[in-house]
Structure formats: structure tokens, C-alpha cells
Amino acid sequence: RLEEFVLLHCKFISDYLESATGIDWNDRVKSFFGEDESLMNILSGTPQKLEQLVRIWWKIEKNKRPDFTEFKNVYSNHFRPINHSKDYHSGILVDNLEISVCPYCNQYFIFNIDKVGRTTYQIDHFFPKEKYPFLAISFYNLVPSCSSCNHLKSNDCNTNEDNLIINPYDSRIDGLLDFEFQIKDSNFYYKPNSLEILTTKKQHKWQERIKKHIEIFQLKDRYDTNHKDIALEIIQRKYAYNDDYLKSLYRMYEGSVFSSLEDLERIVHSNYTDESNFSKRPLSKLTSDLLRQLED
């Protein structure tokens, strides 16, 4: 369904640009990025495509870059939360994506509060719109996020090869960043501070990029400082509700209380553990990673 939302987004933006500016944007895009590119490529380009376009942008002298101010105007005047267009706006994007938790930190809820523009989310431009105006309204450049992550990221990320971080839409990063716990003393079952929560990076060509991502969003500090008690509870529940006990509970209440064994596990651990559901509830990534560590 994501492709369907991308098409909806691109249709609104391209129709509005055509009617409001009278500019042939395809010609402007082709003259700068090459004959194989188009307005649609910019609006719907995957994270990988956006990176390709950004690298072209880096090579061109600032005074020779074409004017894409209208793209920023569309975002500011018709798309961002405080200026909702009746036909299409950021609230519709967030509802369509069914994202309830910040994809950068998986720590805070983000959602629309009502239909007049009040929200608990902000729209982060993965590539800052002030530095990359041609991406100001590109679908995969618009990341619904919490205010904390939007503030931490600022406009200083993704401006050169040395400070690129991870686009949450990019499937190439799956499994490259995990949480794990480390026991500091033998009383860890009773004392949250006897645990340490680590952010672990798999060996990959993006090693430095992942490290930068962790640093920018302060993931190690945010989790190790604030969520040790939750990590301890995950460990305690895992041992208290071992596999045999879970199966006996499921057999006892199958069809009446629990629809599946996965349903029971979600209730026991107070969270989702499947990656496809990480966007539904805070700290689901932490829960899943720690449970997997306990299985190993």
C-alpha cells in the first residue's frame, strides 16, 4: 500500500505545482539532473535515488543551482501541520503510513490529535529543505518524527559524506542496529542499574554512518539512562513466563482470551516483538532485541 500513498502524494504535489507556477518542472529537472530524470523521480524517488540526486547537487556550484523555491513554498503553505490543505496535507500522510511512534528513536508516540492541525509529530526533512530545496516535498524525504529527534537532528546532518545518517524509509538498514543488555553485577534481577543497555552495530559498509546516527539521536544515552527498569522487566518476564508456561496459558485460554500465541506473548511483554509492528508502540524495538538476545 505504500506505493499507493506515494502516488497520492505525487499527484497532489505535481498538480498543485502545475496550476500554481506555470513552470515546466520536468524541463527544469532534466536540464539539471539529466535527461533520464523527471519531476516524478524527485517527488517519488526512493531513499537511494534521493542520495544519487543529492550527490549531483553537491558537485554543482551554489550560484549555478536552479531555483526550487516553489517546492519549499508548497511545503510551508499547503503541507506542513499548521497550514493544512483541505485536500492533502501532512496529517493525511501520517494517517496513511499508520506510524504511531517516532521512527528515529522508537521512544515517543506521534499522531494527529484532531482534524484542525494539532499534532504530536513534526515533519523532519531528512535532507534539510534549506540546503536541498528540490527535495522539500519529496515523499521519502518527509519523515514524521517526535520533536526531540527533529531538534537533535537539526539541519547539520546529511550535508556531506561525513555526516550522513539513516533514512527510516531505507530498507537497506534492516538489522544493522540493535539493542542489547550487559550485566554489570550478579544482583541484576533486583537492580536496574546493574544493567547496561548497549547499541550494537553490525559490521557493514555503513558502519560509520550508523555510528553517526546513534550519536546524533543520542540513542545510547537515552536508552541506557531512561529505560533500564523496562529492560529489567523484559528479562524478568522472559524467565517468569518461559515457553512451557506460555504454551499452557495459551491452551487454557485459546479462542476465549488469546487469538494466537503471538497475541499472548504481546500481552505478557506489553509490546509488539515483530519488526513489522515496531511503528505501533514505543520501545517495541528494545523489547524485541532483548528477547532475541535471551533466546540466543
Residue, then its C-alpha position, 0 to 999 in steps of 0.5 A: r500500500l505504500e506505493e499507493f500513498v506515494l502516488l497520492h502524494c505525487k499527484f497532489i504535489s505535481d498538480y498543485l505545482e502545475s496550476a500554481t507556477g506555470i513552470d515546466w518542472n520536468d524541463r527544469v529537472k532534466s536540464f539539471f539532473g539529466e535527461d533520464e530524470s523527471l519531476m516524478n523521480i524527485l517527488s517519488g524517488t526512493p531513499q537511494k535515488l534521493e542520495q544519487l540526486v543529492r550527490i549531483w547537487w553537491k558537485i554543482e556550484k551554489n550560484k549555478r543551482p536552479d531555483f526550487t523555491e516553489f517546492k519549499n513554498v508548497y511545503s510551508n503553505h499547503f503541507r506542513p501541520i499548521n497550514h493544512s490543505k483541505d485536500y492533502h496535507s501532512g496529517i493525511l500522510v501520517d494517517n496513511l503510513e499508520i506510524s504511531v511512534c517516532p521512527y528515529c528513536n522508537q521512544y515517543f508516540i506521534f499522531n494527529i490529535d484532531k482534524v484542525g492541525r494539532t499534532t504530536y509529530q513534526i515533519d523532519h526533512f531528512f535532507p534539510k529543505e534549506k540546503y536541498p530545496f528540490l527535495a522539500i516535498s519529496f515523499y521519502n524525504l518527509v519523515p514524521s518524527c517526535s520533536s526531540c529527534n527533529h531538534l537533535k537532528s537539526n539541519d547539520c546532518n546529511t550535508n556531506e559524506d561525513n555526516l550522513i545518517i539513516n533514512p527510516y524509509d531505507s530498507r537497506i538498514d534492516g538489522l544493522l542496529d540493535f539493542e542489547f543488555q550487559i550485566k554489570d553485577s550478579n544482583f541484576y534481577y533486583k537492580p536496574n542499574s546493574l544493567e547496561i543497555l548497549t547499541t550494537k552495530k553490525q559490521h557493514k559498509w555503513q558502519e560509520r554512518i550508523k555510528k553517526h546516527i546513534e550519536i546524533f539521536q543520542l540513542k545510547d544515552r537515552y536508552d541506557t539512562n531512561h529505560k533500564d527498569i523496562a529492560l529489567e522487566i523484559i528479562q524478568r518476564k522472559y524467565a517468569y513466563n518461559d515457553d512451557y508456561l506460555k504454551s499452557l496459558y495459551r491452551m487454557y485460554e485459546g479462542s476465549v482470551f488469546s487469538s494466537l500465541e503471538d497475541l499472548e506473548r504481546i500481552v505478557h511483554s506489553n509490546y509488539t516483538d515483530e519488526s513489522n509492528f515496531s511503528k505501533r508502540p514505543l520501545s517495541k524495538l528494545t523489547s524485541d532485541l532483548l528477547r532475541q538476545l535471551e533466546d540466543 
